[in-house]
């Protein structure tokens, strides 16, 4: 088997949830180990970071999301599984 010529350092994923999101309401939630940021004058999305998981998820009102900075596909699965209950 040939040596790998690359390192995965930043997986980017985009998708759409099947529901609308109240960004103001989500931004008021306080959960240990989860950072939720919303600065509507600067950027029209909620940023969610979860301690111990690589990656940040940007969630927009219309249900679109973007995940950046994930290092492995399991990080994406964990981020989505933990974020969906927060967003609904």
VENNOR-V850017 format. One record per backbone hydrogen bond with DSSP energy under -0.5 kcal/mol. CO is the residue of the C=O (numbers start at 0). NH is the residue of the N-H. Records with the same first field share a line. If there is no record, write none. Layout:
CO = NH / NH
//
This chain:
6 = 8
10 = 69
12 = 66
14 = 64
20 = 22
21 = 25
22 = 26
23 = 27
24 = 27
25 = 28
28 = 30
30 = 33
32 = 50
33 = 30 / 35
34 = 48
36 = 46
38 = 41 / 42
42 = 44
44 = 38
45 = 47 / 58
46 = 36
47 = 56
48 = 34 / 50
49 = 52
54 = 49
55 = 57 / 67
56 = 47 / 58
57 = 65
58 = 45
59 = 62
60 = 20
62 = 16
63 = 59
64 = 14
65 = 57
66 = 12
67 = 55
69 = 10
71 = 74 / 75
72 = 76
73 = 77
74 = 78
75 = 79
76 = 80
77 = 81
78 = 82
79 = 83
80 = 84
81 = 85
82 = 86
83 = 87
//
